[in-house]
């Protein structure tokens, strides 16, 4: 997940649509469950000595299902986000293609990356308006092909990083297939509609939708690092809407997500309006397989790091650098988000001007983010993004 995630707590109660799944067997491929992708450390790095299961990018699962390809063949896939499966351009590590579920018995292979590209960072040339647009309206589409023999379910559910549940399981009914939008287009046809999310860090949270752009669904809903990729759905209809991509405001509240319909159309050549004809959710309503909670794994990583890595005291502790930079960046971003949202809401034609006006703010935030990345490298085994 990109830096600058934050969270204001607006929660709408999940309605009675949630149905407790009959538990005959359990599914390890499940909307909102944890997933992880191993990292490939640079040669000579002290991290190369760490156990492989500790070197990973950890995210949440999106939507499993079966896609019908243009030639009529079918494929079982997991719809996800690119920054989880592929990474970001500014990343200093490489992600391996295999995707694992985090179970109490250990990591279990569930899928192999199929589609997706590195998410672009902040453009070096501020005159490159298209790249600047894609920085804020990120194309975060990705998918992985499921391996043979894994169990899947259409039931959305989660526990938070401490193992606490915040809602009942919800059986997903299909995919919300919105009319496609072009570059610079903004639609408020979803404004005020409810949205809920399942992720491995904050668990179930609910909020309200704001607007749509070509590659993004914007909402007010709490998210945090590790929730990336997690399923988002309408609690009233059970329709899958999007996967968590990143946040842009203080207290983890302004959420920007990758629409599921847009992802399937883009990756598998599905015409606009035909997503539910070409993509079928799993028939199963099995419950989720038990998981090893996020906090437990983080503690294991910290213990290994304390026992095996030599710690050098920096002139300024990394935590202080990150905290100071984040506070400064948050204050600027919050003001930008409030002003920009109001301008676009009053007049959607203002979007290009809003993007141009944010160049100075974004450049400063990018510099702070780069410093945070450098400061955070030594904390890699303790806290993932």
C-alpha positions as CSV (number, residue, x, y, z in Angstrom):
1,X,0.0,0.0,0.0
2,X,1.2,3.4,-0.8
3,X,2.5,5.7,1.9
4,X,0.1,8.2,3.5
5,X,-2.5,5.7,4.6
6,X,-4.6,7.0,7.5
7,X,-8.1,6.6,9.1
8,X,-11.2,8.6,10.4
9,X,-13.6,6.1,11.8
10,X,-16.9,6.3,10.0
11,X,-18.6,2.9,10.2
12,X,-22.0,1.8,8.9
13,X,-23.4,-1.4,10.4
14,X,-23.4,-4.3,8.0
15,X,-26.9,-5.3,7.3
16,X,-28.6,-8.6,7.7
17,X,-27.5,-9.7,4.3
18,X,-24.5,-11.6,5.9
19,X,-25.1,-15.3,5.9
20,X,-23.1,-17.6,8.1
21,X,-21.5,-20.1,5.8
22,X,-22.0,-23.8,6.4
23,X,-18.7,-25.2,7.5
24,X,-18.3,-28.6,5.9
25,X,-14.7,-27.7,4.8
26,X,-12.8,-24.5,4.9
27,X,-11.5,-22.3,2.1
28,X,-8.0,-20.9,2.0
29,X,-8.8,-18.7,-1.0
30,X,-11.4,-16.4,0.5
31,X,-12.3,-12.6,0.1
32,X,-10.6,-10.6,2.8
33,X,-8.3,-13.4,4.1
34,X,-4.5,-12.8,4.4
35,X,-2.1,-13.4,1.6
36,X,1.6,-13.0,1.2
37,X,4.2,-12.8,-1.6
38,X,7.8,-13.6,-0.9
39,X,10.6,-11.0,-1.6
40,X,13.8,-11.6,-3.5
41,X,16.5,-9.7,-1.4
42,X,19.5,-8.2,-3.1
43,X,22.6,-10.3,-3.2
44,X,24.8,-9.6,-0.2
45,X,21.9,-8.1,1.8
46,X,21.8,-9.2,5.5
47,X,18.1,-9.9,4.9
48,X,19.1,-12.7,2.6
49,X,19.9,-14.8,5.7
50,X,16.3,-14.4,7.0
51,X,13.9,-17.3,6.8
52,X,12.0,-17.0,3.5
53,X,8.6,-16.8,5.1
54,X,9.7,-13.7,7.0
55,X,10.7,-11.8,3.8
56,X,7.4,-11.0,2.3
57,X,4.9,-8.4,1.1
58,X,1.7,-9.0,3.1
59,X,-1.7,-8.1,1.8
60,X,-5.4,-9.2,1.8
61,X,-7.2,-11.4,-0.7
62,X,-9.6,-9.9,-3.3
63,X,-12.1,-11.8,-5.3
64,X,-11.7,-15.4,-6.5
65,X,-13.7,-16.8,-9.3
66,X,-13.7,-18.3,-12.8
67,X,-13.2,-16.1,-15.9
68,X,-14.3,-17.2,-19.4
69,X,-11.6,-16.1,-21.9
70,X,-12.3,-14.8,-25.4
71,X,-11.7,-18.3,-26.9
72,X,-14.3,-19.8,-24.6
73,X,-11.8,-21.6,-22.2
74,X,-12.1,-21.0,-18.4
75,X,-9.5,-20.2,-15.8
76,X,-9.7,-20.0,-12.0
77,X,-8.2,-16.8,-10.8
78,X,-7.8,-14.4,-7.9
79,X,-8.5,-10.7,-8.8
80,X,-6.1,-8.5,-6.8
81,X,-4.0,-5.3,-7.0
82,X,-0.7,-4.8,-8.7
83,X,1.2,-3.1,-5.9
84,X,0.7,-6.3,-3.9
85,X,1.4,-8.9,-6.7
86,X,4.0,-6.9,-8.7
87,X,5.2,-4.0,-6.6
88,X,5.8,-0.3,-7.2
89,X,8.4,1.3,-9.5
90,X,10.3,2.8,-6.6
91,X,10.6,-0.5,-4.7
92,X,14.1,-1.6,-3.9
93,X,13.1,-5.3,-3.8
94,X,11.6,-7.8,-6.2
95,X,8.4,-9.7,-5.6
96,X,8.3,-13.4,-6.5
97,X,5.3,-14.6,-8.6
98,X,3.9,-17.1,-6.1
99,X,1.0,-16.1,-3.8
100,X,0.6,-17.8,-0.4
101,X,-2.2,-18.1,2.2
102,X,-1.1,-17.7,5.8
103,X,-2.4,-20.7,7.7
104,X,-1.6,-21.9,11.3
105,X,0.4,-24.8,9.8
106,X,2.5,-22.4,7.7
107,X,2.3,-20.7,4.3
108,X,0.3,-22.5,1.6
109,X,0.7,-21.9,-2.1
110,X,-2.6,-20.8,-3.6
111,X,-1.8,-18.9,-6.8
112,X,0.8,-17.7,-9.3
113,X,0.9,-14.1,-10.6
114,X,-0.6,-13.8,-14.1
115,X,-1.3,-10.2,-14.9
116,X,-0.2,-6.8,-13.6
117,X,2.5,-4.2,-13.9
118,X,4.5,-2.2,-11.5
119,X,2.6,0.8,-10.1
120,X,4.2,4.1,-11.3
121,X,5.7,6.4,-8.7
122,X,5.6,10.2,-8.7
123,X,6.8,11.5,-12.1
124,X,10.2,13.1,-12.5
125,X,8.8,15.4,-15.1
126,X,6.0,17.5,-13.6
127,X,5.0,18.4,-17.2
128,X,4.0,14.8,-17.9
129,X,0.3,15.3,-17.1
130,X,-0.7,11.8,-18.1
131,X,1.8,10.2,-15.7
132,X,0.7,12.6,-13.0
133,X,-2.9,11.7,-13.5
134,X,-2.0,8.0,-13.2
135,X,-0.2,8.7,-10.0
136,X,-3.5,9.9,-8.4
137,X,-5.8,7.7,-10.5
138,X,-3.6,4.6,-10.3
139,X,-4.1,1.6,-12.6
140,X,-3.6,-1.0,-9.9
141,X,-5.1,-4.0,-11.7
142,X,-3.6,-7.5,-11.3
143,X,-4.6,-11.1,-11.1
144,X,-3.1,-14.5,-10.2
145,X,-4.0,-17.9,-11.5
146,X,-5.1,-20.3,-8.8
147,X,-3.2,-23.6,-8.4
148,X,-5.0,-26.8,-8.7
149,X,-6.7,-28.2,-5.6
150,X,-7.2,-25.1,-3.6
151,X,-10.6,-24.5,-1.9
152,X,-12.4,-21.2,-2.8
153,X,-15.4,-19.4,-1.4
154,X,-17.6,-16.4,-2.2
155,X,-18.0,-15.5,1.5
156,X,-16.3,-12.3,2.5
157,X,-15.0,-12.3,6.1
158,X,-11.9,-11.3,8.1
159,X,-10.3,-11.0,11.5
160,X,-8.1,-8.0,12.3
161,X,-4.4,-8.2,13.1
162,X,-5.1,-9.3,16.7
163,X,-7.6,-12.0,15.7
164,X,-10.8,-10.1,16.5
165,X,-13.9,-10.3,14.3
166,X,-15.9,-7.2,13.5
167,X,-18.9,-8.5,11.6
168,X,-20.7,-11.6,10.3
169,X,-19.6,-13.5,7.1
170,X,-21.3,-12.0,4.0
171,X,-22.1,-14.1,0.9
172,X,-21.2,-12.1,-2.2
173,X,-23.9,-12.2,-4.9
174,X,-22.0,-10.9,-7.9
175,X,-20.0,-7.9,-9.2
176,X,-21.2,-4.3,-9.5
177,X,-20.7,-3.5,-13.2
178,X,-20.5,0.3,-13.5
179,X,-20.4,2.0,-16.9
180,X,-16.8,2.5,-17.9
181,X,-15.2,5.9,-17.6
182,X,-12.4,7.5,-19.7
183,X,-9.3,9.5,-18.6
184,X,-10.2,12.7,-16.6
185,X,-13.9,11.6,-16.3
186,X,-15.5,11.6,-12.9
187,X,-18.9,10.1,-11.9
188,X,-20.9,10.6,-8.8
189,X,-23.4,7.9,-9.6
190,X,-22.2,6.0,-6.5
191,X,-22.2,9.0,-4.1
192,X,-23.6,8.2,-0.7
193,X,-23.9,4.4,-1.3
194,X,-22.6,2.1,1.5
195,X,-19.3,0.2,1.3
196,X,-17.7,-2.4,3.5
197,X,-14.2,-3.9,3.5
198,X,-12.6,-7.0,4.8
199,X,-8.8,-7.0,5.4
200,X,-6.2,-8.6,7.5
201,X,-5.2,-5.5,9.5
202,X,-8.3,-3.6,10.5
203,X,-10.8,-6.5,9.7
204,X,-14.3,-5.4,8.7
205,X,-14.9,-1.7,8.4
206,X,-17.7,0.2,6.6
207,X,-18.1,3.6,5.2
208,X,-19.7,5.6,2.3
209,X,-18.7,5.9,-1.4
210,X,-17.8,9.3,-2.8
211,X,-17.1,9.1,-6.6
212,X,-15.6,7.1,-9.4
213,X,-12.8,7.8,-11.9
214,X,-11.4,5.6,-14.7
215,X,-9.3,3.4,-12.4
216,X,-10.5,4.2,-8.9
217,X,-13.5,4.1,-6.6
218,X,-13.2,6.7,-3.9
219,X,-14.8,6.3,-0.4
220,X,-14.6,7.2,3.2
221,X,-13.6,4.0,5.0
222,X,-10.9,3.0,7.4
223,X,-7.9,1.2,5.9
224,X,-4.3,0.4,7.1
225,X,-1.2,-1.2,5.8
226,X,-1.8,-4.9,5.1
227,X,-5.5,-4.3,4.1
228,X,-4.3,-3.7,0.5
229,X,-6.0,-6.0,-2.0
230,X,-8.8,-6.7,0.5
231,X,-12.4,-7.1,-0.9
232,X,-14.8,-4.2,-0.8
233,X,-18.6,-4.8,-1.2
234,X,-22.0,-3.2,-0.9
235,X,-23.5,-4.5,2.4
236,X,-27.1,-4.0,1.1
237,X,-26.8,-6.0,-2.1
238,X,-23.8,-8.2,-1.5
239,X,-22.1,-7.1,-4.8
240,X,-18.3,-7.0,-4.9
241,X,-17.1,-3.5,-5.7
242,X,-13.4,-3.1,-5.5
243,X,-10.1,-4.0,-3.8
244,X,-8.2,-1.7,-1.4
245,X,-5.5,0.2,-3.1
246,X,-4.3,3.1,-1.0
247,X,-5.3,6.0,1.3
248,X,-4.9,9.7,1.0
249,X,-6.0,11.3,4.3
250,X,-5.2,11.5,8.0
251,X,-6.6,8.7,10.3
252,X,-6.8,6.2,7.4
253,X,-10.1,7.5,6.1
254,X,-10.0,8.6,2.5
255,X,-9.8,5.3,0.6
256,X,-8.9,4.9,-3.1
257,X,-9.7,1.4,-4.5
258,X,-9.3,-0.6,-7.7
259,X,-12.7,-1.4,-9.2
260,X,-13.3,-5.1,-9.8
261,X,-15.3,-4.6,-13.0
262,X,-12.6,-2.4,-14.5
263,X,-9.9,-4.9,-13.5
264,X,-11.6,-7.9,-15.2
265,X,-12.5,-5.9,-18.3
266,X,-8.9,-4.7,-18.7
267,X,-7.0,-7.9,-17.9
268,X,-9.3,-10.4,-19.7
269,X,-10.7,-8.3,-22.6
270,X,-14.3,-8.4,-21.3
271,X,-16.6,-5.8,-22.9
272,X,-18.1,-3.1,-20.7
273,X,-21.3,-4.4,-19.1
274,X,-20.6,-8.1,-19.6
275,X,-18.5,-8.8,-16.4
276,X,-21.1,-11.0,-14.7
277,X,-21.5,-13.0,-17.9
278,X,-17.8,-13.7,-18.2
279,X,-16.8,-14.0,-14.5
280,X,-18.4,-16.4,-12.1
281,X,-17.9,-16.3,-8.3
282,X,-17.2,-19.6,-6.6
283,X,-20.3,-21.6,-6.0
284,X,-19.1,-22.6,-2.5
285,X,-20.2,-20.7,0.6
286,X,-17.6,-22.5,2.8
287,X,-16.2,-20.6,5.8
288,X,-12.7,-19.3,5.8
289,X,-9.8,-21.5,6.7
290,X,-8.2,-20.5,10.1
291,X,-5.4,-18.0,9.7
292,X,-2.2,-17.1,11.5
293,X,-2.9,-13.5,12.5
294,X,-0.8,-10.6,11.3
295,X,0.4,-9.5,14.7
296,X,1.7,-13.0,15.5
297,X,3.8,-13.0,12.4
298,X,5.2,-9.5,13.0
299,X,6.3,-10.5,16.5
300,X,8.1,-13.6,15.1
301,X,9.9,-11.3,12.6
302,X,10.9,-8.9,15.3
303,X,12.3,-11.7,17.4
304,X,14.4,-13.0,14.5
305,X,15.7,-9.6,13.7
306,X,16.7,-8.9,17.3
307,X,18.6,-12.3,17.5
308,X,20.3,-12.2,14.1
309,X,20.8,-8.6,12.9
310,X,23.4,-6.2,14.3
311,X,21.7,-3.0,15.3
312,X,23.5,0.3,14.6
313,X,22.2,3.4,16.5
314,X,21.4,6.1,13.9
315,X,22.0,9.7,14.6
316,X,18.2,10.2,14.4
317,X,16.1,7.0,15.1
318,X,14.2,5.9,12.0
319,X,10.9,5.9,13.9
320,X,11.4,9.6,14.7
321,X,12.2,10.5,11.1
322,X,9.2,8.6,9.8
323,X,6.9,10.1,12.4
324,X,8.0,13.7,11.8
325,X,7.8,13.3,8.0
326,X,4.5,11.6,8.1
327,X,2.9,14.3,10.3
328,X,4.2,17.0,7.9
329,X,3.0,15.2,4.9
330,X,-0.4,14.3,6.4
331,X,-1.1,18.0,7.2
332,X,-0.4,19.0,3.7
333,X,-2.3,16.1,2.2
334,X,-5.4,16.6,4.4
335,X,-5.7,20.2,3.3
336,X,-5.2,19.2,-0.3
337,X,-7.8,16.4,0.0
338,X,-10.4,18.6,1.6
339,X,-10.0,21.5,-0.9
340,X,-9.8,19.2,-3.9
341,X,-12.8,17.0,-3.0
342,X,-14.9,20.2,-2.5
343,X,-13.8,21.6,-5.9
344,X,-14.5,18.4,-7.8
345,X,-17.8,17.9,-6.0
346,X,-19.0,21.4,-6.9
347,X,-17.7,21.2,-10.5
348,X,-16.2,17.9,-12.0
349,X,-14.6,19.9,-14.8
350,X,-12.2,21.2,-12.1
351,X,-10.4,17.9,-12.0
352,X,-7.5,18.8,-14.4
353,X,-7.0,22.1,-12.6
354,X,-7.0,20.3,-9.2
355,X,-4.3,17.9,-10.5
356,X,-2.2,20.8,-11.7
357,X,-2.6,22.7,-8.5
358,X,-1.3,19.7,-6.4
359,X,2.1,19.4,-8.1
360,X,4.0,21.4,-5.5
361,X,2.3,19.6,-2.6
362,X,2.8,16.2,-4.3
363,X,6.5,16.9,-5.0
364,X,7.1,17.8,-1.3
365,X,5.2,14.7,-0.1
366,X,7.2,12.5,-2.6
367,X,10.5,13.9,-1.1
368,X,9.3,13.1,2.4
369,X,8.1,9.6,1.3
370,X,11.5,8.9,-0.2
371,X,13.2,9.8,3.1
372,X,10.7,7.6,5.0
373,X,11.6,4.7,2.6
374,X,15.3,5.0,3.4
375,X,14.6,5.3,7.1
376,X,12.3,2.3,7.0
377,X,14.6,-0.1,5.3
378,X,16.0,-1.2,8.6
379,X,12.5,-1.9,9.9
380,X,11.5,-4.1,7.1
381,X,11.3,-7.3,9.2
382,X,9.2,-5.6,11.8
383,X,6.6,-3.6,9.9
384,X,5.4,-4.2,6.3
385,X,3.6,-1.6,4.2
